[in-house]
Amino acid sequence: QVQLVESGGGLVQPGGSLRLSCAASESIFNFNAMGWYRQASGKQRELVATITVGGSTNYADSVKGRFTISREGANLVYLEMNNLEPEDTAVYYCNARLMSKSYWGQGAQVAVSS
């Protein structure tokens, strides 16, 4: 089973930037898509961004133009987050999807506050 490890979370002021990294224990090209999801306190987990094995990307409307998903080599996926807002505060999870199966990392906390 693939292991996904997120890093790069932290506390940032509104308008600031962070980059999250997801390191996979096997090639990300073994999966149909990689993605980032987030879960704010008291809310359901929601999709942030995905990238398919072919390189197509998809973003939640709330992050379009501010967040960018990318990959590096066969084992790394990034989420570049710019112009962060307090509403972006959440635990961010890396996801690997293969057909009907989903695999999750342990999550990285992002807090946006002045």
Helices and strands as residue ranges (DSSP letters): E 4-7, E 10-12, E 18-24, G 28-30, E 33-39, E 46-52, E 57-59, E 67-72, E 76-81, G 86-88, E 90-98, E 101-104, E 108-112
